[in-house]
Amino acid sequence: MNVYPIWNKPLNRIKVMLAEKLGKDPATISKWVTNTTQPSLENLIAIS
């Protein structure tokens, strides 16, 4: 079994980059991804 320290784990930057581009908190993007909340139509257009 391979065990890596957390600081050696590759990061998924897609959510962070999307949050930066849209001016949103990464937690908001996470909620959209997990379908906890839905983005507004305005945000959907910006994402597209």
N, CA, C and O atoms as a Tripos MOL2 file, in Angstrom:
@<TRIPOS>MOLECULE
protein
  192   191    48     0     0
PROTEIN
NO_CHARGES

@<TRIPOS>ATOM
      1 N           0.8430   -1.1850    0.0000 N.3       1 MET1
      2 CA          0.0000    0.0000    0.0000 C.3       1 MET1
      3 C           0.8840    1.2430    0.0000 C.2       1 MET1
      4 O           1.7940    1.3680    0.8200 O.2       1 MET1
      5 N           0.6120    2.1520   -0.9190 N.am      2 ASN2
      6 CA          1.3630    3.4020   -0.9950 C.3       2 ASN2
      7 C           0.7000    4.4490   -0.1240 C.2       2 ASN2
      8 O          -0.5030    4.6830   -0.2320 O.2       2 ASN2
      9 N           1.4670    5.0700    0.7250 N.am      3 VAL3
     10 CA          0.9500    6.1290    1.5880 C.3       3 VAL3
     11 C           1.7490    7.3870    1.2840 C.2       3 VAL3
     12 O           2.9750    7.4070    1.3990 O.2       3 VAL3
     13 N           1.0310    8.4380    0.8950 N.am      4 TYR4
     14 CA          1.6680    9.7090    0.5890 C.3       4 TYR4
     15 C           1.1820   10.7660    1.5590 C.2       4 TYR4
     16 O           0.0050   10.7870    1.9190 O.2       4 TYR4
     17 N           2.0720   11.6360    1.9830 N.am      5 PRO5
     18 CA          1.6170   12.7580    2.8170 C.3       5 PRO5
     19 C           0.6650   13.6340    2.0150 C.2       5 PRO5
     20 O           0.7600   13.7120    0.7900 O.2       5 PRO5
     21 N          -0.2370   14.2810    2.7040 N.am      6 ILE6
     22 CA         -1.2510   15.1070    2.0340 C.3       6 ILE6
     23 C          -0.6260   16.2180    1.1960 C.2       6 ILE6
     24 O          -1.1840   16.5780    0.1590 O.2       6 ILE6
     25 N           0.5010   16.7670    1.6060 N.am      7 TRP7
     26 CA          1.1160   17.8540    0.8510 C.3       7 TRP7
     27 C           1.7330   17.3440   -0.4540 C.2       7 TRP7
     28 O           2.1130   18.1450   -1.3080 O.2       7 TRP7
     29 N           1.8370   16.0350   -0.6150 N.am      8 ASN8
     30 CA          2.3750   15.4530   -1.8320 C.3       8 ASN8
     31 C           1.2590   15.0310   -2.7810 C.2       8 ASN8
     32 O           1.5310   14.5350   -3.8750 O.2       8 ASN8
     33 N           0.0230   15.2190   -2.3790 N.am      9 LYS9
     34 CA         -1.1380   14.8110   -3.1690 C.3       9 LYS9
     35 C          -1.4200   15.8550   -4.2490 C.2       9 LYS9
     36 O          -1.4330   17.0530   -3.9660 O.2       9 LYS9
     37 N          -1.6480   15.4000   -5.4970 N.am     10 PRO10
     38 CA         -1.9720   16.3850   -6.5410 C.3      10 PRO10
     39 C          -3.3120   17.0670   -6.2560 C.2      10 PRO10
     40 O          -4.2540   16.4340   -5.7790 O.2      10 PRO10
     41 N          -3.3810   18.3460   -6.5520 N.am     11 LEU11
     42 CA         -4.5900   19.1210   -6.2910 C.3      11 LEU11
     43 C          -5.4330   19.2240   -7.5460 C.2      11 LEU11
     44 O          -4.9010   19.3470   -8.6490 O.2      11 LEU11
     45 N          -6.7480   19.1750   -7.3810 N.am     12 ASN12
     46 CA         -7.6630   19.3990   -8.4740 C.3      12 ASN12
     47 C          -7.9820   20.8890   -8.4820 C.2      12 ASN12
     48 O          -8.7320   21.3690   -7.6330 O.2      12 ASN12
     49 N          -7.4250   21.6080   -9.4220 N.am     13 ARG13
     50 CA         -7.5430   23.0650   -9.4490 C.3      13 ARG13
     51 C          -8.7300   23.5550  -10.2590 C.2      13 ARG13
     52 O          -8.9430   24.7630  -10.3540 O.2      13 ARG13
     53 N          -9.5160   22.6460  -10.8520 N.am     14 ILE14
     54 CA        -10.6230   23.0830  -11.6920 C.3      14 ILE14
     55 C         -11.6190   23.9260  -10.9100 C.2      14 ILE14
     56 O         -12.0300   24.9890  -11.3740 O.2      14 ILE14
     57 N         -12.0120   23.4600   -9.7220 N.am     15 LYS15
     58 CA        -12.9750   24.2160   -8.9080 C.3      15 LYS15
     59 C         -12.4140   25.5720   -8.4970 C.2      15 LYS15
     60 O         -13.1210   26.5790   -8.5190 O.2      15 LYS15
     61 N         -11.1490   25.5880   -8.1270 N.am     16 VAL16
     62 CA        -10.5170   26.8390   -7.7010 C.3      16 VAL16
     63 C         -10.4490   27.8260   -8.8580 C.2      16 VAL16
     64 O         -10.7500   29.0080   -8.6860 O.2      16 VAL16
     65 N         -10.0560   27.3480  -10.0330 N.am     17 MET17
     66 CA         -9.9500   28.2280  -11.1920 C.3      17 MET17
     67 C         -11.3340   28.7450  -11.6230 C.2      17 MET17
     68 O         -11.4810   29.9150  -11.9760 O.2      17 MET17
     69 N         -12.3320   27.8750  -11.5910 N.am     18 LEU18
     70 CA        -13.6890   28.2980  -11.9380 C.3      18 LEU18
     71 C         -14.1900   29.3490  -10.9520 C.2      18 LEU18
     72 O         -14.7950   30.3450  -11.3490 O.2      18 LEU18
     73 N         -13.9350   29.1220   -9.6780 N.am     19 ALA19
     74 CA        -14.3460   30.0900   -8.6580 C.3      19 ALA19
     75 C         -13.6870   31.4440   -8.8980 C.2      19 ALA19
     76 O         -14.3380   32.4820   -8.7770 O.2      19 ALA19
     77 N         -12.4070   31.4390   -9.2350 N.am     20 GLU20
     78 CA        -11.6980   32.6890   -9.4990 C.3      20 GLU20
     79 C         -12.2720   33.3970  -10.7220 C.2      20 GLU20
     80 O         -12.4670   34.6120  -10.7000 O.2      20 GLU20
     81 N         -12.5420   32.6510  -11.7810 N.am     21 LYS21
     82 CA        -13.0740   33.2480  -13.0120 C.3      21 LYS21
     83 C         -14.4630   33.8420  -12.8090 C.2      21 LYS21
     84 O         -14.7910   34.8750  -13.3930 O.2      21 LYS21
     85 N         -15.2810   33.1880  -11.9800 N.am     22 LEU22
     86 CA        -16.6500   33.6510  -11.7590 C.3      22 LEU22
     87 C         -16.7740   34.6110  -10.5780 C.2      22 LEU22
     88 O         -17.8320   35.2040  -10.3670 O.2      22 LEU22
     89 N         -15.6930   34.7640   -9.8070 N.am     23 GLY23
     90 CA        -15.7490   35.6190   -8.6270 C.3      23 GLY23
     91 C         -16.5830   35.0050   -7.5190 C.2      23 GLY23
     92 O         -17.2410   35.7180   -6.7600 O.2      23 GLY23
     93 N         -16.5550   33.6850   -7.4260 N.am     24 LYS24
     94 CA        -17.3340   32.9580   -6.4180 C.3      24 LYS24
     95 C         -16.3990   32.2630   -5.4390 C.2      24 LYS24
     96 O         -15.2190   32.0530   -5.7240 O.2      24 LYS24
     97 N         -16.9400   31.9140   -4.2980 N.am     25 ASP25
     98 CA        -16.1990   31.1450   -3.3100 C.3      25 ASP25
     99 C         -16.0870   29.7010   -3.8010 C.2      25 ASP25
    100 O         -17.0560   29.1720   -4.3460 O.2      25 ASP25
    101 N         -14.9320   29.0470   -3.6250 N.am     26 PRO26
    102 CA        -14.8040   27.6440   -4.0260 C.3      26 PRO26
    103 C         -15.8560   26.7390   -3.3750 C.2      26 PRO26
    104 O         -16.2350   25.7210   -3.9530 O.2      26 PRO26
    105 N         -16.3260   27.0970   -2.1910 N.am     27 ALA27
    106 CA        -17.3750   26.3050   -1.5340 C.3      27 ALA27
    107 C         -18.6750   26.3610   -2.3300 C.2      27 ALA27
    108 O         -19.4230   25.3840   -2.3730 O.2      27 ALA27
    109 N         -18.9410   27.5010   -2.9580 N.am     28 THR28
    110 CA        -20.1340   27.6250   -3.7950 C.3      28 THR28
    111 C         -20.0360   26.6950   -4.9930 C.2      28 THR28
    112 O         -21.0070   26.0190   -5.3340 O.2      28 THR28
    113 N         -18.8820   26.6520   -5.6310 N.am     29 ILE29
    114 CA        -18.6580   25.7640   -6.7710 C.3      29 ILE29
    115 C         -18.8210   24.3140   -6.3300 C.2      29 ILE29
    116 O         -19.4000   23.5000   -7.0500 O.2      29 ILE29
    117 N         -18.3140   23.9990   -5.1570 N.am     30 SER30
    118 CA        -18.4490   22.6450   -4.6110 C.3      30 SER30
    119 C         -19.9130   22.2640   -4.4320 C.2      30 SER30
    120 O         -20.3010   21.1290   -4.7110 O.2      30 SER30
    121 N         -20.7150   23.1970   -3.9740 N.am     31 LYS31
    122 CA        -22.1480   22.9330   -3.7980 C.3      31 LYS31
    123 C         -22.8230   22.6740   -5.1400 C.2      31 LYS31
    124 O         -23.7240   21.8400   -5.2310 O.2      31 LYS31
    125 N         -22.3970   23.3790   -6.1760 N.am     32 TRP32
    126 CA        -22.9490   23.1360   -7.5080 C.3      32 TRP32
    127 C         -22.5650   21.7380   -7.9800 C.2      32 TRP32
    128 O         -23.3950   21.0050   -8.5180 O.2      32 TRP32
    129 N         -21.3050   21.3780   -7.7760 N.am     33 VAL33
    130 CA        -20.7990   20.0790   -8.2360 C.3      33 VAL33
    131 C         -21.5050   18.9280   -7.5290 C.2      33 VAL33
    132 O         -21.7970   17.9050   -8.1490 O.2      33 VAL33
    133 N         -21.7780   19.0850   -6.2510 N.am     34 THR34
    134 CA        -22.4350   18.0160   -5.4880 C.3      34 THR34
    135 C         -23.9560   18.0970   -5.5670 C.2      34 THR34
    136 O         -24.6600   17.3030   -4.9430 O.2      34 THR34
    137 N         -24.4590   19.0650   -6.3410 N.am     35 ASN35
    138 CA        -25.8960   19.2640   -6.5380 C.3      35 ASN35
    139 C         -26.6260   19.6210   -5.2400 C.2      35 ASN35
    140 O         -27.8150   19.3410   -5.0860 O.2      35 ASN35
    141 N         -25.8980   20.2410   -4.3130 N.am     36 THR36
    142 CA        -26.5190   20.7580   -3.0920 C.3      36 THR36
    143 C         -27.3380   21.9990   -3.4250 C.2      36 THR36
    144 O         -28.4330   22.1930   -2.8970 O.2      36 THR36
    145 N         -26.7980   22.8340   -4.3030 N.am     37 THR37
    146 CA        -27.4990   24.0070   -4.8240 C.3      37 THR37
    147 C         -27.2820   24.0540   -6.3290 C.2      37 THR37
    148 O         -26.4330   23.3440   -6.8700 O.2      37 THR37
    149 N         -28.0550   24.8950   -6.9920 N.am     38 GLN38
    150 CA        -27.9460   25.0570   -8.4420 C.3      38 GLN38
    151 C         -27.4660   26.4740   -8.7530 C.2      38 GLN38
    152 O         -27.8740   27.4280   -8.0910 O.2      38 GLN38
    153 N         -26.5990   26.6130   -9.7580 N.am     39 PRO39
    154 CA        -26.1930   27.9540  -10.1650 C.3      39 PRO39
    155 C         -27.3530   28.6710  -10.8570 C.2      39 PRO39
    156 O         -28.2360   28.0400  -11.4370 O.2      39 PRO39
    157 N         -27.3290   29.9760  -10.7840 N.am     40 SER40
    158 CA        -28.3560   30.7720  -11.4750 C.3      40 SER40
    159 C         -28.1360   30.6750  -12.9870 C.2      40 SER40
    160 O         -27.0820   30.2340  -13.4460 O.2      40 SER40
    161 N         -29.1260   31.0860  -13.7360 N.am     41 LEU41
    162 CA        -29.0030   31.0900  -15.1880 C.3      41 LEU41
    163 C         -27.8390   31.9710  -15.6220 C.2      41 LEU41
    164 O         -27.0980   31.6330  -16.5440 O.2      41 LEU41
    165 N         -27.6910   33.0880  -14.9550 N.am     42 GLU42
    166 CA        -26.5620   33.9940  -15.2530 C.3      42 GLU42
    167 C         -25.2210   33.2780  -15.0720 C.2      42 GLU42
    168 O         -24.3260   33.4100  -15.9060 O.2      42 GLU42
    169 N         -25.0870   32.5210  -13.9810 N.am     43 ASN43
    170 CA        -23.8550   31.7910  -13.7230 C.3      43 ASN43
    171 C         -23.6620   30.6410  -14.7140 C.2      43 ASN43
    172 O         -22.5330   30.3600  -15.1160 O.2      43 ASN43
    173 N         -24.7390   29.9800  -15.1100 N.am     44 LEU44
    174 CA        -24.6330   28.9110  -16.1030 C.3      44 LEU44
    175 C         -24.1180   29.4510  -17.4300 C.2      44 LEU44
    176 O         -23.2970   28.8180  -18.0940 O.2      44 LEU44
    177 N         -24.6080   30.6210  -17.8070 N.am     45 ILE45
    178 CA        -24.1370   31.2500  -19.0450 C.3      45 ILE45
    179 C         -22.6600   31.5980  -18.9230 C.2      45 ILE45
    180 O         -21.8940   31.3890  -19.8630 O.2      45 ILE45
    181 N         -22.2540   32.1280  -17.7700 N.am     46 ALA46
    182 CA        -20.8470   32.4730  -17.5620 C.3      46 ALA46
    183 C         -19.9590   31.2280  -17.6050 C.2      46 ALA46
    184 O         -18.8430   31.2770  -18.1230 O.2      46 ALA46
    185 N         -20.4490   30.1220  -17.0660 N.am     47 ILE47
    186 CA        -19.6840   28.8700  -17.0780 C.3      47 ILE47
    187 C         -19.5100   28.3680  -18.4930 C.2      47 ILE47
    188 O         -18.4430   27.8760  -18.8620 O.2      47 ILE47
    189 N         -20.5590   28.4920  -19.2840 N.am     48 SER48
    190 CA        -20.4950   27.9800  -20.6520 C.3      48 SER48
    191 C         -19.5780   28.8260  -21.5180 C.2      48 SER48
    192 O         -19.4070   28.5380  -22.7020 O.2      48 SER48
@<TRIPOS>BOND
     1     1     2 1
     2     2     3 1
     3     3     4 2
     4     3     5 am
     5     5     6 1
     6     6     7 1
     7     7     8 2
     8     7     9 am
     9     9    10 1
    10    10    11 1
    11    11    12 2
    12    11    13 am
    13    13    14 1
    14    14    15 1
    15    15    16 2
    16    15    17 am
    17    17    18 1
    18    18    19 1
    19    19    20 2
    20    19    21 am
    21    21    22 1
    22    22    23 1
    23    23    24 2
    24    23    25 am
    25    25    26 1
    26    26    27 1
    27    27    28 2
    28    27    29 am
    29    29    30 1
    30    30    31 1
    31    31    32 2
    32    31    33 am
    33    33    34 1
    34    34    35 1
    35    35    36 2
    36    35    37 am
    37    37    38 1
    38    38    39 1
    39    39    40 2
    40    39    41 am
    41    41    42 1
    42    42    43 1
    43    43    44 2
    44    43    45 am
    45    45    46 1
    46    46    47 1
    47    47    48 2
    48    47    49 am
    49    49    50 1
    50    50    51 1
    51    51    52 2
    52    51    53 am
    53    53    54 1
    54    54    55 1
    55    55    56 2
    56    55    57 am
    57    57    58 1
    58    58    59 1
    59    59    60 2
    60    59    61 am
    61    61    62 1
    62    62    63 1
    63    63    64 2
    64    63    65 am
    65    65    66 1
    66    66    67 1
    67    67    68 2
    68    67    69 am
    69    69    70 1
    70    70    71 1
    71    71    72 2
    72    71    73 am
    73    73    74 1
    74    74    75 1
    75    75    76 2
    76    75    77 am
    77    77    78 1
    78    78    79 1
    79    79    80 2
    80    79    81 am
    81    81    82 1
    82    82    83 1
    83    83    84 2
    84    83    85 am
    85    85    86 1
    86    86    87 1
    87    87    88 2
    88    87    89 am
    89    89    90 1
    90    90    91 1
    91    91    92 2
    92    91    93 am
    93    93    94 1
    94    94    95 1
    95    95    96 2
    96    95    97 am
    97    97    98 1
    98    98    99 1
    99    99   100 2
   100    99   101 am
   101   101   102 1
   102   102   103 1
   103   103   104 2
   104   103   105 am
   105   105   106 1
   106   106   107 1
   107   107   108 2
   108   107   109 am
   109   109   110 1
   110   110   111 1
   111   111   112 2
   112   111   113 am
   113   113   114 1
   114   114   115 1
   115   115   116 2
   116   115   117 am
   117   117   118 1
   118   118   119 1
   119   119   120 2
   120   119   121 am
   121   121   122 1
   122   122   123 1
   123   123   124 2
   124   123   125 am
   125   125   126 1
   126   126   127 1
   127   127   128 2
   128   127   129 am
   129   129   130 1
   130   130   131 1
   131   131   132 2
   132   131   133 am
   133   133   134 1
   134   134   135 1
   135   135   136 2
   136   135   137 am
   137   137   138 1
   138   138   139 1
   139   139   140 2
   140   139   141 am
   141   141   142 1
   142   142   143 1
   143   143   144 2
   144   143   145 am
   145   145   146 1
   146   146   147 1
   147   147   148 2
   148   147   149 am
   149   149   150 1
   150   150   151 1
   151   151   152 2
   152   151   153 am
   153   153   154 1
   154   154   155 1
   155   155   156 2
   156   155   157 am
   157   157   158 1
   158   158   159 1
   159   159   160 2
   160   159   161 am
   161   161   162 1
   162   162   163 1
   163   163   164 2
   164   163   165 am
   165   165   166 1
   166   166   167 1
   167   167   168 2
   168   167   169 am
   169   169   170 1
   170   170   171 1
   171   171   172 2
   172   171   173 am
   173   173   174 1
   174   174   175 1
   175   175   176 2
   176   175   177 am
   177   177   178 1
   178   178   179 1
   179   179   180 2
   180   179   181 am
   181   181   182 1
   182   182   183 1
   183   183   184 2
   184   183   185 am
   185   185   186 1
   186   186   187 1
   187   187   188 2
   188   187   189 am
   189   189   190 1
   190   190   191 1
   191   191   192 2
@<TRIPOS>SUBSTRUCTURE
     1 MET1         2 RESIDUE 1 A MET
     2 ASN2         6 RESIDUE 1 A ASN
     3 VAL3        10 RESIDUE 1 A VAL
     4 TYR4        14 RESIDUE 1 A TYR
     5 PRO5        18 RESIDUE 1 A PRO
     6 ILE6        22 RESIDUE 1 A ILE
     7 TRP7        26 RESIDUE 1 A TRP
     8 ASN8        30 RESIDUE 1 A ASN
     9 LYS9        34 RESIDUE 1 A LYS
    10 PRO10       38 RESIDUE 1 A PRO
    11 LEU11       42 RESIDUE 1 A LEU
    12 ASN12       46 RESIDUE 1 A ASN
    13 ARG13       50 RESIDUE 1 A ARG
    14 ILE14       54 RESIDUE 1 A ILE
    15 LYS15       58 RESIDUE 1 A LYS
    16 VAL16       62 RESIDUE 1 A VAL
    17 MET17       66 RESIDUE 1 A MET
    18 LEU18       70 RESIDUE 1 A LEU
    19 ALA19       74 RESIDUE 1 A ALA
    20 GLU20       78 RESIDUE 1 A GLU
    21 LYS21       82 RESIDUE 1 A LYS
    22 LEU22       86 RESIDUE 1 A LEU
    23 GLY23       90 RESIDUE 1 A GLY
    24 LYS24       94 RESIDUE 1 A LYS
    25 ASP25       98 RESIDUE 1 A ASP
    26 PRO26      102 RESIDUE 1 A PRO
    27 ALA27      106 RESIDUE 1 A ALA
    28 THR28      110 RESIDUE 1 A THR
    29 ILE29      114 RESIDUE 1 A ILE
    30 SER30      118 RESIDUE 1 A SER
    31 LYS31      122 RESIDUE 1 A LYS
    32 TRP32      126 RESIDUE 1 A TRP
    33 VAL33      130 RESIDUE 1 A VAL
    34 THR34      134 RESIDUE 1 A THR
    35 ASN35      138 RESIDUE 1 A ASN
    36 THR36      142 RESIDUE 1 A THR
    37 THR37      146 RESIDUE 1 A THR
    38 GLN38      150 RESIDUE 1 A GLN
    39 PRO39      154 RESIDUE 1 A PRO
    40 SER40      158 RESIDUE 1 A SER
    41 LEU41      162 RESIDUE 1 A LEU
    42 GLU42      166 RESIDUE 1 A GLU
    43 ASN43      170 RESIDUE 1 A ASN
    44 LEU44      174 RESIDUE 1 A LEU
    45 ILE45      178 RESIDUE 1 A ILE
    46 ALA46      182 RESIDUE 1 A ALA
    47 ILE47      186 RESIDUE 1 A ILE
    48 SER48      190 RESIDUE 1 A SER
